[in-house]
Amino acid sequence: MDLLPFYVQAWREAADDVQRVGADLTDTNWEQATDCPGWRARDVLAHLVDIEELLTADDEPDPTRDVPLSEWTEVGVDQRREVAPAQLLTALDAAVRRRYAYLTDNPPTDPKGAPPRVPADRQWD
């Protein structure tokens, strides 16, 4: 059984769930601390936006990301730290739609194949 389409659909449903939950959060909710040290709820959203935008980017990797892997995730969050949650939700929706369209038009077929782009330029299947 080919599970790759199932995984694509599960990712899309999870992204849609984030949108639904995010739409219901208040300004106070977005400022709540999370289990990620130093991150508020809005920082987690900023991280999701960052990853989805990186995965759908057509250009070369950002040279400002030439940092140790332990700091790599913080770069995108820092760049979006004070962006309003409503803007982040809009950006997440746009990035997810782009990636879903790509994955629908170019469905993955080889579970051992290299994806077109991965976070931190780390290669994995």
TINU-175337 format. One record per residue (C-alpha): residue number from 1; residue in one letter; x, y, z. Coordinates in nm, 4 decimals, padded with zeros to 6 digits. Layout:
<marba: NUM; nuza: A; u: X; v: Y; w: Z>
...
This chain:
<marba: 1; nuza: M; u: 00.0000; v: 00.0000; w: 00.0000>
<marba: 2; nuza: D; u: 00.1338; v: 00.3446; w: -00.0962>
<marba: 3; nuza: L; u: 00.1173; v: 00.5558; w: 00.2188>
<marba: 4; nuza: L; u: 00.2679; v: 00.8742; w: 00.0721>
<marba: 5; nuza: P; u: -00.0679; v: 01.0210; w: -00.0431>
<marba: 6; nuza: F; u: -00.2079; v: 00.9404; w: 00.3011>
<marba: 7; nuza: Y; u: 00.0773; v: 01.1348; w: 00.4641>
<marba: 8; nuza: V; u: 00.0228; v: 01.4321; w: 00.2330>
<marba: 9; nuza: Q; u: -00.3462; v: 01.4387; w: 00.3225>
<marba: 10; nuza: A; u: -00.2716; v: 01.4001; w: 00.6952>
<marba: 11; nuza: W; u: -00.0282; v: 01.6947; w: 00.6767>
<marba: 12; nuza: R; u: -00.2923; v: 01.9056; w: 00.4988>
<marba: 13; nuza: E; u: -00.5577; v: 01.8203; w: 00.7558>
<marba: 14; nuza: A; u: -00.3191; v: 01.9066; w: 01.0401>
<marba: 15; nuza: A; u: -00.2414; v: 02.2423; w: 00.8754>
<marba: 16; nuza: D; u: -00.6138; v: 02.3096; w: 00.8390>
<marba: 17; nuza: D; u: -00.6606; v: 02.2246; w: 01.2077>
<marba: 18; nuza: V; u: -00.3911; v: 02.4767; w: 01.3033>
<marba: 19; nuza: Q; u: -00.5803; v: 02.7391; w: 01.1017>
<marba: 20; nuza: R; u: -00.9102; v: 02.6598; w: 01.2752>
<marba: 21; nuza: V; u: -00.7607; v: 02.6646; w: 01.6234>
<marba: 22; nuza: G; u: -00.5579; v: 02.9759; w: 01.5480>
<marba: 23; nuza: A; u: -00.8648; v: 03.1645; w: 01.4277>
<marba: 24; nuza: D; u: -01.0240; v: 03.1137; w: 01.7701>
<marba: 25; nuza: L; u: -00.7297; v: 03.2292; w: 01.9834>
<marba: 26; nuza: T; u: -00.7344; v: 03.5656; w: 02.1555>
<marba: 27; nuza: D; u: -00.4448; v: 03.8086; w: 02.1827>
<marba: 28; nuza: T; u: -00.3884; v: 03.6771; w: 02.5350>
<marba: 29; nuza: N; u: -00.3767; v: 03.3172; w: 02.4089>
<marba: 30; nuza: W; u: -00.1151; v: 03.4077; w: 02.1483>
<marba: 31; nuza: E; u: 00.1093; v: 03.5500; w: 02.4223>
<marba: 32; nuza: Q; u: 00.0974; v: 03.2343; w: 02.6352>
<marba: 33; nuza: A; u: 00.4241; v: 03.0554; w: 02.7002>
<marba: 34; nuza: T; u: 00.4667; v: 02.7103; w: 02.5462>
<marba: 35; nuza: D; u: 00.6736; v: 02.4055; w: 02.6324>
<marba: 36; nuza: C; u: 00.9370; v: 02.5372; w: 02.3878>
<marba: 37; nuza: P; u: 01.1680; v: 02.7474; w: 02.6088>
<marba: 38; nuza: G; u: 01.1286; v: 03.1179; w: 02.5332>
<marba: 39; nuza: W; u: 00.8529; v: 03.0656; w: 02.2759>
<marba: 40; nuza: R; u: 00.4998; v: 03.2014; w: 02.3007>
<marba: 41; nuza: A; u: 00.2127; v: 03.0459; w: 02.1064>
<marba: 42; nuza: R; u: 00.2657; v: 03.3066; w: 01.8322>
<marba: 43; nuza: D; u: 00.6305; v: 03.1962; w: 01.8030>
<marba: 44; nuza: V; u: 00.5208; v: 02.8394; w: 01.7337>
<marba: 45; nuza: L; u: 00.2931; v: 02.9747; w: 01.4618>
<marba: 46; nuza: A; u: 00.5828; v: 03.1814; w: 01.3255>
<marba: 47; nuza: H; u: 00.7903; v: 02.8615; w: 01.3147>
<marba: 48; nuza: L; u: 00.5211; v: 02.6791; w: 01.1158>
<marba: 49; nuza: V; u: 00.5002; v: 02.9695; w: 00.8708>
<marba: 50; nuza: D; u: 00.8762; v: 02.9738; w: 00.8360>
<marba: 51; nuza: I; u: 00.9025; v: 02.6028; w: 00.7603>
<marba: 52; nuza: E; u: 00.6131; v: 02.6014; w: 00.5119>
<marba: 53; nuza: E; u: 00.7501; v: 02.9074; w: 00.3321>
<marba: 54; nuza: L; u: 01.0952; v: 02.7523; w: 00.3145>
<marba: 55; nuza: L; u: 00.9547; v: 02.4296; w: 00.1750>
<marba: 56; nuza: T; u: 00.7679; v: 02.6155; w: -00.1005>
<marba: 57; nuza: A; u: 01.0398; v: 02.8671; w: -00.1885>
<marba: 58; nuza: D; u: 01.1613; v: 02.8731; w: -00.5463>
<marba: 59; nuza: D; u: 01.4831; v: 03.0555; w: -00.4695>
<marba: 60; nuza: E; u: 01.8076; v: 02.9491; w: -00.3110>
<marba: 61; nuza: P; u: 01.8303; v: 02.8932; w: 00.0658>
<marba: 62; nuza: D; u: 01.8566; v: 03.2108; w: 00.2724>
<marba: 63; nuza: P; u: 02.2238; v: 03.2938; w: 00.3443>
<marba: 64; nuza: T; u: 02.1251; v: 03.4400; w: 00.6838>
<marba: 65; nuza: R; u: 02.0572; v: 03.0812; w: 00.7814>
<marba: 66; nuza: D; u: 02.4264; v: 03.0002; w: 00.7756>
<marba: 67; nuza: V; u: 02.4199; v: 02.9348; w: 01.1477>
<marba: 68; nuza: P; u: 02.4774; v: 02.6262; w: 01.3612>
<marba: 69; nuza: L; u: 02.1905; v: 02.3793; w: 01.3385>
<marba: 70; nuza: S; u: 02.1098; v: 02.4444; w: 01.7054>
<marba: 71; nuza: E; u: 02.0235; v: 02.8063; w: 01.6094>
<marba: 72; nuza: W; u: 01.8677; v: 02.7409; w: 01.2680>
<marba: 73; nuza: T; u: 01.5052; v: 02.7252; w: 01.3833>
<marba: 74; nuza: E; u: 01.5341; v: 03.0510; w: 01.5771>
<marba: 75; nuza: V; u: 01.6223; v: 03.2549; w: 01.2666>
<marba: 76; nuza: G; u: 01.2768; v: 03.2282; w: 01.1101>
<marba: 77; nuza: V; u: 01.1013; v: 03.2782; w: 01.4416>
<marba: 78; nuza: D; u: 01.3113; v: 03.5863; w: 01.5200>
<marba: 79; nuza: Q; u: 01.2280; v: 03.7319; w: 01.1777>
<marba: 80; nuza: R; u: 00.8556; v: 03.6973; w: 01.2553>
<marba: 81; nuza: R; u: 00.8576; v: 03.7472; w: 01.6307>
<marba: 82; nuza: E; u: 00.6391; v: 04.0585; w: 01.6296>
<marba: 83; nuza: V; u: 00.4235; v: 03.9830; w: 01.3252>
<marba: 84; nuza: A; u: 00.0554; v: 03.9827; w: 01.4170>
<marba: 85; nuza: P; u: -00.0973; v: 03.6350; w: 01.4497>
<marba: 86; nuza: A; u: -00.3629; v: 03.7180; w: 01.1893>
<marba: 87; nuza: Q; u: -00.0855; v: 03.7940; w: 00.9391>
<marba: 88; nuza: L; u: 00.0943; v: 03.4740; w: 01.0327>
<marba: 89; nuza: L; u: -00.2234; v: 03.2701; w: 00.9819>
<marba: 90; nuza: T; u: -00.2685; v: 03.4265; w: 00.6383>
<marba: 91; nuza: A; u: 00.0926; v: 03.3508; w: 00.5485>
<marba: 92; nuza: L; u: 00.0578; v: 02.9922; w: 00.6733>
<marba: 93; nuza: D; u: -00.2567; v: 02.9418; w: 00.4675>
<marba: 94; nuza: A; u: -00.0863; v: 03.0718; w: 00.1522>
<marba: 95; nuza: A; u: 00.2232; v: 02.8560; w: 00.2009>
<marba: 96; nuza: V; u: 00.0211; v: 02.5431; w: 00.2769>
<marba: 97; nuza: R; u: -00.1950; v: 02.6005; w: -00.0304>
<marba: 98; nuza: R; u: 00.1175; v: 02.6359; w: -00.2484>
<marba: 99; nuza: R; u: 00.2788; v: 02.3225; w: -00.1098>
<marba: 100; nuza: Y; u: -00.0417; v: 02.1209; w: -00.1274>
<marba: 101; nuza: A; u: -00.0906; v: 02.2239; w: -00.4918>
<marba: 102; nuza: Y; u: 00.2664; v: 02.1207; w: -00.5641>
<marba: 103; nuza: L; u: 00.2254; v: 01.7862; w: -00.3883>
<marba: 104; nuza: T; u: -00.1049; v: 01.7266; w: -00.5648>
<marba: 105; nuza: D; u: 00.0439; v: 01.8067; w: -00.9064>
<marba: 106; nuza: N; u: 00.3679; v: 01.6194; w: -00.8300>
<marba: 107; nuza: P; u: 00.2703; v: 01.3453; w: -00.5879>
<marba: 108; nuza: P; u: 00.5589; v: 01.1769; w: -00.4127>
<marba: 109; nuza: T; u: 00.6031; v: 00.8209; w: -00.5307>
<marba: 110; nuza: D; u: 00.9289; v: 00.7036; w: -00.3759>
<marba: 111; nuza: P; u: 00.9406; v: 00.6910; w: 00.0040>
<marba: 112; nuza: K; u: 01.3198; v: 00.6666; w: -00.0174>
<marba: 113; nuza: G; u: 01.3460; v: 00.9532; w: -00.2668>
<marba: 114; nuza: A; u: 01.4910; v: 01.2902; w: -00.1749>
<marba: 115; nuza: P; u: 01.2319; v: 01.5663; w: -00.1340>
<marba: 116; nuza: P; u: 01.2847; v: 01.8800; w: -00.3431>
<marba: 117; nuza: R; u: 01.3633; v: 02.0873; w: -00.0351>
<marba: 118; nuza: V; u: 01.4112; v: 02.0174; w: 00.3356>
<marba: 119; nuza: P; u: 01.4532; v: 02.2400; w: 00.6404>
<marba: 120; nuza: A; u: 01.8114; v: 02.3295; w: 00.7314>
<marba: 121; nuza: D; u: 01.9283; v: 02.1763; w: 00.4032>
<marba: 122; nuza: R; u: 01.9537; v: 01.8420; w: 00.5831>
<marba: 123; nuza: Q; u: 01.8891; v: 01.5579; w: 00.3453>
<marba: 124; nuza: W; u: 01.6517; v: 01.2843; w: 00.4426>
<marba: 125; nuza: D; u: 01.3889; v: 01.0756; w: 00.2677>
